[in-house]
Amino acid sequence: MTHQTAFGRIRYTSKKPDRMDAERGREWFTMTKHSGGSRTLTAHCEIDDAPAVIRDVSVTVGQDWRPNDSSVRLTVGGDFVGSGWFRFSDTEAECQTFSAAEGRLEQRVAVAEKPRGFGNHAIASDGWLLNCYDLSKGPGTQFMNDMMISSPDHRGATGPTIFRLGFGIEFVGEEKCVVAAGSFASLHFRIVGTDGQLPETHPPYDMWCTADGDYIFLKGAVTGYMMTHYELVELQR
C-alpha cells in the first residue's frame, strides 16, 4: 500500500438537562495519509437541531500539517446556503464561493506565511487543528494567531468565506481515553482565548485526540450555552 486510510463515525449528543444524552447529530469521515506525507480528510456532517445543518467538506494538509486546499458545501433547514473552494499558499489565502445570501464571491487575503490551520467545522477537522500545539514544550497554553475558518458561526452555518481567527490551545496532558470505538492513548487539549474575535464568544471546548501523531478526534465537550458532547463511536484503520 502506498497510502494509509482510516474511516470513522462521530456521534453528537446533548448534555442539556431536558435532552441529556439525546443524539443531536452525526459525522462520517475518511482520513488518508498519502505516500508523500500529505493528508486528506473528507467528512459528511449532520446537525439535527433546527434549523438542521448538513455539511460536506474536504481538506488537504501538507507534510507540515499546514492546509493546501479545502472545499465546503452546506444546507441549513433543507435549503442551499453555500459552497466554496479554498486554496492556501505562503503568500495568499483565496476562495471561490457561491452563496444564497451573496451570490458569487471571490476573496484573496495576503498572508505572511501559510496559515497554521483551517477549520471547516467538521469535528474530525477540529482534531487536526490540535497538531498546531508544539508538544516538545510540554503542558501549557500556546496562542495561534494565524488560523482561518470557513464561518464565524459556532455551527458553521453561514458562508462559506475566509474568516481570520486567533485562539489559544491549552495542552492538559496525556490521558487514557475510553470511547465507544475503543480505548486509546490520547492527548487532552482545550480551546481558549476566542473572546472578542467571534460574533459570540465560543464556550469552553475540551478535546481528546489520538496520541499516535494522526490526531484522530476521540471525544469533545463544549459547555456554556451549547452543552454538547462528541464521541468517536466507530473507527476502522
Secondary structure, 3 states (H helix, E strand, C coil): CCCEEEEEEEEEEECCHHHCCCEEEEEEEEEEECCCCCEEEEEEEEECCCCCEEEEEEEEECCCCCEEEEEEEEEECCEEEEEEEEEECCCEEEEEEEECCCEEEEEEEECCCCCCEEECCCHHHHHHHHHHCCHHHCCEEEEEEEEEECCCCCCCCCCCCCEEEEEEEEEEEEEEEEECCEEEEEEEEEEECCCCCCCCCCCCEEEEEECCCCCCEEEEEECCCCCEEEEEEEEEC
